[in-house]
Amino acid sequence: MENLSVIQAISEFMFALLVVLLISSLVEYVVHRLMHARFVLGKKHLEHHKEGTGQGWWGEFLDYFLPSVPFAWLGFLYSTPAGAGWLLGVFLYACIAAYAHQAQHDNPDLVFWLGKPVHHLHHKGKMWHNNFGITVSFWDRVFGTYRDIEWQPVKARSDYRFADYFRIQWL
């Protein structure tokens, strides 16, 4: 009986973690579209496009994490394990999204999980209506805003050392 409750707790934790990661990626996509429609942070986002730089990992992290804080407790409405998974997912997504955003400005080759660095291409191609994903391109494909443009990495991913993936602006 005790093993079943442990398995249930792990299942609830993992399910909540995965759900919040999926929801967070959708929120990232929607908010970025709203920025381009100038409903959310329009002027600040326009400046971001003019400058073409990130704020450093820490600044990006704060921009992702702080707005999510009011929602970070929602998993606890279901159970403690789900709440812990949800909370961890909110934190992890902010960490990963901050890295994805900063890396695509510093060295787009570092976003190894993407076939092409969609946010980098969004800036490089001066796209105002395409490639709103930053961490993933999934939602662009779902909503028909993905635009495939030519991109060549600076060097093969196999040529990067582990330490190279930490060479981004952190502050």
Salt bridges, closest charged atoms under 4 A:
GLU47 OE2 - LYS50 NZ 3.97
GLU60 OE1 - HIS101 ND1 2.94
ASP63 OD2 - LYS44 NZ 3.47
ASP148 OD1 - LYS116 NZ 2.45
ASP164 OD1 - ARG161 NH2 3.33
ASP164 OD1 - ARG167 NH1 2.35
